[in-house]
Amino acid sequence: GYAGLWITGSSEEPVYIWINDDRVEIRSAESIWGLETYQTQTAVREDIGDNRARIAVIGPAGENLIPFALILTDHGRVAGRTGMGAVMGSKNLKAIAVQGSGSVPLILPEEYAHLRSNVNRELREDPVSAVLRELGTAGSADYFDYLGEMPKRYFQRSVFPGADKVTGATLTEKYLTRISTCHACVIACGRVVNLDDAQRTQLLPDQKGPEYETMVGFGPNLWLDDLEFVTRMGDLCDRYGMDTISLSNTIGLAITLFERGIIDVRDTSGLILDWGNKDTVEKLVHQTVRLEGFGKFISEGARSLGRRFAAEPEAVQVNGLEIAYHDPRGSSGMSLVYATSP
């Protein structure tokens, strides 16, 4: 088997890699270049003729080398941060498909099986695991809001009147249809939801529900309390292949700069950037992945956007990476994490 995959160089034309046991192929991806992430997974499976294959893909954001492009696999599982999708895009590498028939060797299989069973049982019975299974990672939203750890209005407010509408409990009560899990995990914190508006939003009936970061990023961070909208934006970002944390953070910075008069409609191609405006946020998401209008500037990330308009200190980022949605004024240890993490 393989302990890892190291890819060097780049292709002159779009390609994907197909690894089937010890056979490795580099195949053309011309026909799937430009497809969104879920479409790409389906197309690759059809091309290789094996529905068992696991496939890691990029979307249009990775193709366009957006620095917060992600790599997606399965039902919305992503390597979301630091722009790994742009690395694949720079290699003209659309996807990597893997299927193996071997087994993982164990030195003491019986002892391992016993330990694994005990650990899984303890993990599943742990109180934190129970909350995560019942409410997802967004189940922490109420608690973080209480602590003052949930950012609002791009880290400028500590209170948001609609915070109770954007929680894991609300998601569970109104939209949850079933839970999902990463491979072999007994917690199963993944959310599968039905918005009951599939035709209007062009979504499939069952969609991945937002994690805590996505919920806050497209919710209180932008002064929004519409969970359906948050879910749609999370799904849209997954399909385009963009990290929800970096994108919603940079949009928050853009609205802040507009509010303070640092930018105006001449910079935004006529868009009025204001808090709580869902239509504007969705337009910016589309513009960003297409590198159109003001989206061209947002696609560069928060630090670059701030520099462009001589307002870099306004950007909430560290070393060019937009920080996660945990305000250090509510959790002081996060200050050290943000300051020292590579």
C-alpha positions in Angstrom: 0.0 0.0 0.0 0.9 3.7 0.1 1.7 5.7 3.2 1.3 8.9 1.2 1.1 10.5 -2.2 3.7 13.1 -3.3 3.0 15.0 -6.5 5.6 17.1 -8.3 5.5 19.3 -11.3 2.4 20.2 -13.3 0.6 19.1 -16.4 0.2 21.2 -19.5 -3.4 20.1 -19.8 -6.1 19.3 -17.2 -5.7 15.8 -15.8 -6.8 13.5 -12.9 -5.0 10.6 -11.2 -6.5 7.2 -10.9 -4.8 4.8 -8.5 -6.2 1.2 -8.4 -4.0 -1.0 -6.2 -0.5 -0.8 -7.7 -1.7 0.7 -11.0 -1.3 4.5 -11.4 -2.8 6.3 -14.4 -2.8 10.0 -15.4 -6.0 10.6 -17.4 -7.3 13.6 -19.2 -9.7 15.9 -17.3 -10.4 18.2 -20.2 -14.1 17.2 -20.2 -14.6 17.8 -16.5 -12.5 21.0 -16.1 -14.9 23.7 -14.9 -17.3 21.4 -13.2 -18.3 21.9 -9.5 -17.0 19.4 -6.9 -20.0 17.0 -6.7 -20.3 16.9 -10.4 -16.6 16.1 -10.7 -16.9 13.2 -8.3 -19.8 11.7 -10.3 -18.0 12.2 -13.7 -14.8 10.6 -12.5 -16.6 7.6 -11.1 -18.4 7.2 -14.4 -15.1 7.5 -16.3 -13.3 4.9 -14.3 -16.3 2.6 -14.0 -15.9 2.0 -10.2 -18.4 3.4 -7.7 -16.3 2.2 -4.8 -13.5 4.7 -5.6 -12.9 7.5 -3.2 -12.2 10.8 -5.0 -10.6 14.1 -3.9 -11.5 17.0 -6.2 -11.2 20.7 -6.7 -13.9 23.0 -8.1 -13.7 26.2 -10.1 -12.0 28.1 -7.2 -9.0 25.7 -7.3 -8.9 26.0 -11.1 -8.8 29.8 -10.7 -6.0 29.6 -8.1 -8.0 31.3 -5.4 -5.8 31.2 -2.3 -8.5 29.8 -0.1 -9.6 27.1 -2.5 -10.3 23.7 -0.9 -10.1 20.0 -1.7 -13.4 18.1 -1.3 -14.3 14.5 -1.0 -17.4 12.5 -0.2 -20.4 14.4 1.1 -18.8 17.7 1.9 -15.7 16.6 3.7 -13.0 19.1 2.9 -9.4 20.1 3.4 -10.7 23.7 3.7 -8.0 25.9 4.9 -4.7 27.3 3.5 -5.5 26.9 -0.2 -4.7 23.3 -0.9 -7.2 23.4 -3.8 -5.1 26.1 -5.4 -2.1 23.9 -5.2 -3.9 21.2 -7.2 -5.2 23.8 -9.6 -1.7 25.1 -10.2 -0.8 21.5 -11.3 -3.8 21.3 -13.6 -4.8 18.4 -11.4 -8.6 18.2 -11.1 -9.0 15.1 -9.0 -7.3 12.0 -7.4 -9.3 8.8 -7.4 -8.2 5.9 -5.3 -9.4 2.3 -4.9 -7.5 -0.6 -3.2 -8.2 -4.2 -2.4 -5.4 -4.7 0.2 -5.7 -4.7 4.0 -3.9 -2.7 6.7 -1.4 -5.0 8.5 -1.6 -5.1 12.3 1.0 -6.6 14.6 -1.4 -7.6 17.4 -4.9 -7.7 15.7 -6.8 -9.2 18.6 -5.3 -6.8 21.2 -6.0 -3.9 18.8 -9.6 -5.0 18.3 -10.2 -5.1 22.0 -8.7 -1.7 22.6 -10.6 -0.2 19.6 -13.9 -1.5 20.9 -13.3 -0.1 24.4 -12.2 3.3 23.2 -15.1 3.6 20.8 -17.5 2.7 23.5 -16.1 5.3 25.9 -15.9 7.9 23.2 -19.5 7.4 22.2 -20.7 7.5 25.8 -18.8 10.7 26.6 -21.1 13.7 27.3 -19.3 15.9 24.7 -19.7 13.2 22.1 -23.4 13.0 22.9 -23.9 16.7 22.3 -22.0 16.5 19.0 -24.0 13.6 17.8 -27.3 15.3 18.8 -26.5 18.9 17.6 -23.4 18.7 15.5 -20.4 21.0 16.0 -22.9 23.9 15.8 -24.2 22.7 19.1 -21.5 24.8 20.7 -22.9 28.0 19.3 -25.1 28.9 22.3 -22.3 28.3 24.7 -19.7 30.3 22.7 -22.3 33.1 22.4 -22.7 33.1 26.2 -18.9 33.3 26.7 -18.6 36.1 24.2 -16.5 33.8 22.0 -18.8 33.9 19.0 -17.8 36.8 16.8 -20.5 39.1 15.4 -20.3 41.8 12.7 -16.7 41.0 11.8 -15.5 40.8 15.4 -17.0 44.3 16.2 -19.9 43.2 18.3 -20.4 40.9 21.3 -24.2 40.7 21.1 -26.4 39.8 18.2 -30.2 39.8 18.6 -30.7 36.8 16.3 -28.0 34.6 17.7 -30.5 32.1 19.1 -31.8 31.5 15.5 -28.4 30.4 14.3 -27.5 27.4 16.5 -27.2 23.6 16.2 -30.4 23.2 18.2 -32.4 25.3 15.7 -30.8 23.4 12.8 -31.8 20.1 14.5 -35.3 21.1 15.3 -36.2 22.7 11.9 -34.1 21.0 9.2 -32.3 17.9 10.3 -33.2 14.7 8.4 -30.4 12.4 9.5 -26.8 12.4 10.8 -23.6 11.4 8.9 -20.1 10.5 9.9 -16.5 10.5 8.7 -15.0 7.1 8.1 -15.3 4.8 11.2 -16.2 7.6 13.6 -18.7 6.7 16.3 -19.6 10.2 17.1 -21.4 11.1 13.8 -21.5 14.9 14.2 -22.3 15.4 10.5 -25.6 17.0 9.6 -27.8 16.2 6.7 -30.7 18.6 6.2 -33.7 19.2 4.0 -34.5 22.8 3.3 -37.7 21.9 1.5 -36.9 24.5 -1.2 -34.8 22.4 -3.6 -36.3 23.8 -6.8 -35.9 27.4 -5.7 -32.3 26.9 -4.6 -31.2 24.3 -7.1 -30.1 22.0 -4.3 -30.7 18.3 -3.9 -33.3 17.4 -1.3 -30.7 16.3 1.3 -27.8 18.7 1.9 -24.9 18.9 4.2 -25.8 21.1 7.2 -23.4 23.8 8.3 -20.6 23.2 10.8 -20.1 25.8 13.6 -17.6 27.9 11.6 -19.8 28.1 8.5 -22.8 28.9 10.6 -21.1 31.8 12.3 -19.2 33.0 9.2 -22.3 33.4 7.0 -24.5 34.2 10.1 -23.7 36.5 13.0 -20.4 37.5 11.4 -22.4 39.2 8.5 -25.3 40.2 10.8 -27.5 37.4 9.4 -29.8 35.0 11.3 -31.2 33.0 8.4 -30.2 29.3 8.7 -31.5 28.4 5.3 -29.3 31.0 3.8 -26.3 29.9 5.8 -26.9 26.3 4.7 -27.2 27.3 1.0 -24.0 29.4 1.2 -22.1 26.5 2.8 -23.3 24.2 0.1 -22.4 26.8 -2.6 -18.9 27.2 -1.3 -18.4 23.4 -1.2 -19.6 23.1 -4.8 -17.4 26.0 -5.9 -14.5 24.7 -3.8 -14.0 27.6 -1.5 -13.2 27.7 2.3 -16.2 29.2 4.1 -14.1 30.7 6.9 -11.8 32.7 4.7 -14.5 33.8 2.3 -17.0 34.9 4.9 -14.2 36.7 6.8 -13.1 38.6 3.7 -16.7 39.5 2.9 -17.0 40.8 6.4 -13.9 43.0 5.9 -15.3 44.3 2.7 -18.6 45.4 4.4 -16.5 47.0 7.2 -14.4 49.0 4.7 -17.6 50.1 2.9 -19.3 51.1 6.2 -16.3 53.2 7.1 -16.1 55.0 3.8 -12.7 53.4 2.9 -14.3 52.0 -0.3 -17.5 53.0 -2.1 -19.7 52.0 -5.1 -16.9 53.0 -7.5 -14.8 50.3 -6.1 -17.5 47.7 -5.8 -18.9 48.0 -9.3 -22.1 49.6 -8.0 -22.8 47.1 -5.2 -23.8 48.6 -1.9 -22.2 46.5 0.9 -24.2 46.6 4.0 -24.7 44.3 7.0 -27.5 41.7 6.9 -28.0 41.8 3.1 -28.3 38.3 1.8 -28.6 39.2 -1.9 -25.3 41.1 -1.7 -23.5 38.3 0.1 -24.6 35.7 -2.5 -23.6 38.0 -5.4 -20.1 38.4 -3.8 -19.8 34.6 -3.5 -20.5 34.1 -7.2 -18.3 37.1 -8.2 -15.4 35.8 -6.1 -15.2 32.3 -7.7 -15.6 33.9 -11.2 -13.0 36.6 -10.5 -15.6 39.2 -11.5 -16.4 42.7 -10.2 -15.4 43.3 -6.6 -15.1 39.5 -6.3 -11.6 39.8 -7.9 -10.4 41.7 -4.8 -12.2 39.4 -2.3 -10.6 36.4 -4.0 -7.2 37.6 -2.9 -8.1 37.2 0.8 -8.5 39.6 3.7 -4.9 40.7 4.1 -4.5 41.5 0.4 -7.9 43.2 0.3 -6.9 45.4 3.2 -3.6 46.3 1.6 -5.2 47.2 -1.6 -7.2 49.9 0.1 -4.5 50.9 2.6 -6.4 49.4 5.5 -4.5 46.2 6.3 -4.9 46.7 10.1 -8.6 46.2 9.6 -8.2 42.7 8.3 -8.7 40.0 11.0 -5.9 37.6 9.9 -2.6 36.1 11.0 0.2 35.5 8.5 -2.3 36.0 5.7 -4.7 33.4 7.0 -8.2 34.6 8.1 -8.7 33.5 11.7 -11.4 31.0 12.8 -14.6 32.2 14.5 -13.4 32.1 18.1 -13.0 35.6 19.5 -10.1 35.7 21.9 -11.9 38.3 24.0 -14.2 35.4 25.0 -11.5 32.7 25.1 -8.2 34.3 26.0 -6.2 31.2 25.2 -7.0 31.7 21.5 -4.9 34.8 21.5 -1.8 32.7 22.0 -3.0 30.2 19.4 -3.5 32.8 16.8 -0.2 34.5 17.6 2.0 31.5 17.5 0.5 28.8 15.2 2.4 28.4 12.0 
